[in-house]
Amino acid sequence: MNNMPGMQREQHDMSGMQMSTPQQSQSPDTHATMTLQEPENPERKTGSNLPAPELLKDVAARTPMALADFEALADANNPTLKQANAFVRRSQEQARQAGLYPNPSIGYQGEQIRGGSYGGGEQGGFVQQTVVLGGKLGLRRNIYDQQKRSEQIGVEEQTYRVHGDVQQAFYDALTAQATVQLRQRLLGVSLDAVETVHQLANVGQADAPDILQTEVEAEQAKVDYVTAQRQYLQAFRALTALAGKGNLPVSPLQGELEKTPDLNAEQIVDSVVAGSPTVKRAQQEAAVAQARLKDAKRESVPDLQLRAGEQYNGEQVSQNPTKAAGAQSFASAGINIPLWNRNQGNVGAAKAEIERAEQDVTRAQLSLRQQAAPLAQSYLSAQFEADRYKTQLIPRAARAYELYLKKYQNMAQAYPQVLVSQRTLFQLQISYLMALHDVWRSAIALQNYTLTGGLDTPMSSGGPSTSINLPNSSAGSPE
């Protein structure tokens, strides 16, 4: 850890895992072969002395990965970003379909085909075309153009969701990595203490309670060390899942946990509300509703139906009974009369949808304030806490531990007090890591507009409609 107070002047780099065996300062077999027994009764064994499993022993050799590496992986592989971009393309194609002109119709027409006693009959073909009036095709297309803009904002929104979750998971894992390093140091100190107290017992300067208490601390340190390693593995796997690469080998992380973001907490809430893609999308949904209202009002304009054709009339003319009337042409034009159905129901529904969409903008803004304000306070609280641990608590605890240890070495202090001060020091260091972690979590949430859900299905403004101006329909209307 970089310059963490009270770390006995040793430098610990958060950019890589240092997973060496905690007993590296001693001979390889010293701790493993130590007999756990009470000095007053050598026949009484108090337990075995199994080493702590090294679950991350192969990790340190791999190339460290930074936050930018995981964000790049997420941009390329997270499926929700691909889904969000697919929604944009879908709306684009729906807009194209909504603006297509109706196909013409051709057909056969026959009347009095058998001709009766005159031996006549009329048979022929026709062409029919619907002429869309009132600019309805453009208005229908505009609905999906506006919907496309909403989906584009949705891509931005989902990107913040993914990046926010990746950043949160990265600093979760980075904190877990720092905790492993700290637990590893505590284990090394605890094992050294066991060896020291056994040596003191051999010369009559330590008794059975001292040995037992020291061994308990060492065994607890082993448990905590293994737990910390497993928490790192768990955090790393959560991170790779968000990045879309769940099978990525476990690697060290490169980052600066103590270099926390510097946010203006007084202005951050207003900034979140003003720049949030969630609010922008709600505003764009109101624009979609306005486009639907314009289309609903214009849909009552009737379309012109044109029909023309050519046919053969076999009816004999009265002046020349042996000659048929022959070729004839026909044409017709018509429109629907918007007498009872003027689309008034859809117009009313579109107006109600506008009201709902406008209220949703206000709702989104208030909801963001409700979420961002506590996060701003949590950020300030965690920042204050981390600063106090670093500048006030840990230096004092480190000095107390150093003094108690010297007193014990000079036989002026009981060893349990040394253990208490040691436990206090390392617990404060763990609390310092957790405070830094809380600063990062609050800051990341605010920087990403409180958006989460990097693996949740993204929201869409439209639906997978397949009934927009179908090719076999004389007229179409959007959903």
Buried (B, 14 or more C-beta within 10 A) or exposed (E): BBEBBBBEEEEBBBBBBBBEBBBEEBEEEBBEEBEBBBBEEEEEEBEEBEEBEBBBEEBBEEEBBBBEBBBEBBBEBBEBBEBBBBBBEBBBEBBBBBBBEBEEEEEEBEEBEEBEEEEBBBBBEBBBBBEBEBEBBBBBBBBBBBBBBBBBBBBBBBBBBBBBBBBBBBBBBBBBBBBBBBBBBBBBBBBBBBBBBBEBBEEEBBBBEBBBBBBBBBBBBBEBBBEBBBBBBEBBBBBBBBBBBEEBEBBBBBBEBBEBEEBEBEEBBEBBBEEBBBBBBBBBBBBBBBBBBBBBBBBBBBBEBBBEBEBBBBBBEEEEEEEBEEEEEEEEEEEEEEEEEEBEEBBEBBBEBBEEBBEBBEEBBEBBEEBBBEBBEBBBBBBEBBBEBBEEBBBBBBEBBBEBBEBBEEEEBBBBBBBBBBBBBBEBBBBBBBBBBBBBBBBBBBBBBBBBBBEEEBBBBBEEEEEBBBEEEBBBBBE
